[in-house]
Amino acid sequence: MNSQFLISLVLIVQLVGRETAYGEPISERLKRQSTNTQTCTTPRDGRDGLGGPPGPQGLAGVPGTPGTPGSDGQPGTKGDRGSDGPPGSQGPPGLNGGGVTYIRWGKTTCPNIHGTSLVYDGYTAGTHFSESGGGASIICLPKVPQYHDEANAANTGDSELHGAEYQIWGDRYLRGHHDRNVPCAVCEVSTRSKHLMIPALYDCPTGWTEEYDGWLVAERTNHELHKGRITYSCIDKNPDVLPGLYGNEDGVLLQPVEAVCNGIPCPPYDDHKDLSCVVCTK
C-alpha cells in the first residue's frame, strides 16, 4: 500500500472514533447542524434607515371643480372723504331762468311760440304828428284804463296822446290799411331773456328765436307839418286793424321806411323798397 492510502485510512478511523466520543452518529449531527444553519439565516426587519434627499417637483395637477360661493362679509368701515372734483359744465337755463317783454305792433295777439304769452293788448298811441313836443316813442295803451281817485277832470292839453294810423300811400302791400287805427299786443317771453329788433331783415340770426317779422315804420320826414319824431318800430307783416275806429284823424302817422342812397350803399339797398324788420329773442 502506498502512503496516500494509509493516510486516508487513518482519517476514517479518527472519524469513527469521534462519533463514539460525542455520543451520536456523525450523520445525525450533520443533519442537526444543517437545520440550525437554516434557522439562523431566516431574514428579519432591520431598523429604519435615514431619509433620502427630496425628489424633483412633480407636474401640476388638474384644476379642481369650483367651490360654492361663500357668504357675504361684514361691511367695512367708512372711508375718508375724497377730494372735490372739477366743476361740471353749465346746464341749460331753467324755465324761469330769465324773461323779457316786447310789443307786437299791429296785432292783438302774441306769436304761437313756446314760452311766449300775451300780457295785454290795446291801442297804439303817441304824439300828434304836427307837434314838436310830447313823447318820442309810441306806446301800447290798454283797452280799459285805470285812473287814480285824485285825477281831476281839468284837461289843459299839457301833453296829449293820439291814436296811431297806418299811412300807406301808393301801390304798397298794406294799401288796404290806409287811415285805419293800429292795435298792439304786449308779449312776455318766459324762457328767453334777450330781445332785439333788427331793421332790414326778416330772419333772425342763428341761435335766436323769431317772434315775428314785418315792416319798419316811423313818422313821415318830408312834410312841413310833420314836426314830431318817433322811434322806429316793427309792424307785423300782416297787421290787424281796430274795428270801429276808421277815419282820417291823423294822430300818430306810421309810414313805411325806405333807405335813401346817402351814406347807405345801393345796392344792396334799394331806395324804392319798403324795409323789412324782425323781432328776435334769445
Secondary structure, 3 states (H helix, E strand, C coil): CCHHHHHHHHHHHHHHHHHHHHCCCHHHHHHHHHHHHHHHCCCCCCCCCCCCCCCCCCCCCCCCCCCCCCCCCCCCCCCCCCCCCCCCCCCCCCCCCCCEEEEEECCCCCCCCCCEEEEEEEEEEECCCCCCCCCCCCEEEECCCCCCCCCCCCCCCCCCCEEEEECCCCCCCCHHHCCEECEEEEEEECCCCCEEEEECCCCCCCCCEEEEEEEEEECCCCCCCCCCCCCCEEEECCCCCCCCCECCCCCEEEEECECCCCCCCCCCCCCCCECEEEEEEC
